Amino acid sequence: MSGIRTALFTVPLALAVLGTAAAPAGAAHHHPGTSLTCRGEGVDPGARVRHRTETLIHAPLRTVWKLQTDVARWPSWQAAVKTAERLDHGPLRKGSAFRWTTPVPPNPATPATELGITSTVEQLRPGSCIRWTGPAIGEGLRIDGVHVWHFTAVDGGVRVSTEETHTGAQVDADVPTATEILRQGLEAWLHDLKTAAEARTDGLRN
């Protein structure tokens, strides 16, 4: 268990498959409630590792949506995403696939490695929701994730809600740790998205 715990703590990006490991205070808000769905499909109901959260972004819906769906440009606003490439062309849609990587630093249990994630869009409603699935694979680690995103125009901007589940031997071996790391990662992604979208909006105003 100690080896698994060490691996979990040293590869938070692998578990969250997201941005920076530690989210700034106030970046997002936990929202337990009913699971999110996109076109009737949600996260893995049997997964033990899960988290849902949301944030308000003061930017137009079109700006937020473009940032999130322009996968190839993720590295420009998510420092922890090393590479990202679409495996198809055109607007992101059902059936679209993309491959992205994030570095994993060395630690006493494992050498420095790179986590490769291949995601497939299973459901999408333009400007409203996305659901993708896929494995994240690194040396000694595999996580199968399901990720749902909701985008809702509200007074003052866009409410972005997200929920993700993880399954896999490593994460299932220490559910509390894996869940906490997933929480940090989801909040970090929302923080980065909020920062990028609001910066673009401020730039247009100036």
ChimeraX attribute file (.defattr): number of C-alpha atoms within 10 A of each C-alpha:
attribute: neighborCount
match mode: 1-to-1
recipient: residues
	/A:1	9
	/A:2	9
	/A:3	10
	/A:4	17
	/A:5	15
	/A:6	14
	/A:7	21
	/A:8	20
	/A:9	17
	/A:10	19
	/A:11	23
	/A:12	23
	/A:13	25
	/A:14	30
	/A:15	32
	/A:16	28
	/A:17	28
	/A:18	23
	/A:19	28
	/A:20	22
	/A:21	25
	/A:22	16
	/A:23	19
	/A:24	13
	/A:25	10
	/A:26	9
	/A:27	20
	/A:28	23
	/A:29	15
	/A:30	16
	/A:31	15
	/A:32	10
	/A:33	8
	/A:34	7
	/A:35	17
	/A:36	20
	/A:37	19
	/A:38	19
	/A:39	12
	/A:40	7
	/A:41	13
	/A:42	20
	/A:43	22
	/A:44	19
	/A:45	9
	/A:46	10
	/A:47	17
	/A:48	18
	/A:49	25
	/A:50	23
	/A:51	23
	/A:52	24
	/A:53	20
	/A:54	22
	/A:55	21
	/A:56	22
	/A:57	23
	/A:58	20
	/A:59	22
	/A:60	17
	/A:61	20
	/A:62	13
	/A:63	15
	/A:64	25
	/A:65	19
	/A:66	14
	/A:67	18
	/A:68	17
	/A:69	16
	/A:70	14
	/A:71	18
	/A:72	16
	/A:73	15
	/A:74	21
	/A:75	17
	/A:76	13
	/A:77	16
	/A:78	18
	/A:79	13
	/A:80	20
	/A:81	20
	/A:82	15
	/A:83	17
	/A:84	20
	/A:85	16
	/A:86	17
	/A:87	12
	/A:88	12
	/A:89	9
	/A:90	7
	/A:91	11
	/A:92	20
	/A:93	18
	/A:94	15
	/A:95	13
	/A:96	19
	/A:97	21
	/A:98	18
	/A:99	18
	/A:100	21
	/A:101	22
	/A:102	24
	/A:103	18
	/A:104	20
	/A:105	12
	/A:106	13
	/A:107	13
	/A:108	9
	/A:109	13
	/A:110	15
	/A:111	11
	/A:112	12
	/A:113	15
	/A:114	16
	/A:115	22
	/A:116	21
	/A:117	24
	/A:118	19
	/A:119	24
	/A:120	20
	/A:121	19
	/A:122	20
	/A:123	21
	/A:124	21
	/A:125	14
	/A:126	12
	/A:127	16
	/A:128	15
	/A:129	21
	/A:130	25
	/A:131	27
	/A:132	24
	/A:133	22
	/A:134	19
	/A:135	19
	/A:136	23
	/A:137	17
	/A:138	19
	/A:139	13
	/A:140	11
	/A:141	18
	/A:142	21
	/A:143	23
	/A:144	20
	/A:145	25
	/A:146	23
	/A:147	24
	/A:148	26
	/A:149	22
	/A:150	21
	/A:151	21
	/A:152	15
	/A:153	17
	/A:154	13
	/A:155	9
	/A:156	11
	/A:157	16
	/A:158	23
	/A:159	20
	/A:160	24
	/A:161	23
	/A:162	27
	/A:163	26
	/A:164	28
	/A:165	25
	/A:166	29
	/A:167	22
	/A:168	16
	/A:169	12
	/A:170	19
	/A:171	24
	/A:172	17
	/A:173	13
	/A:174	17
	/A:175	17
	/A:176	13
	/A:177	18
	/A:178	25
	/A:179	21
	/A:180	17
	/A:181	24
	/A:182	28
	/A:183	25
	/A:184	25
	/A:185	24
	/A:186	31
	/A:187	32
	/A:188	24
	/A:189	25
	/A:190	25
	/A:191	25
	/A:192	21
	/A:193	23
	/A:194	23
	/A:195	16
	/A:196	19
	/A:197	25
	/A:198	19
	/A:199	14
	/A:200	15
	/A:201	15
	/A:202	11
	/A:203	9
	/A:204	8
	/A:205	7
	/A:206	5
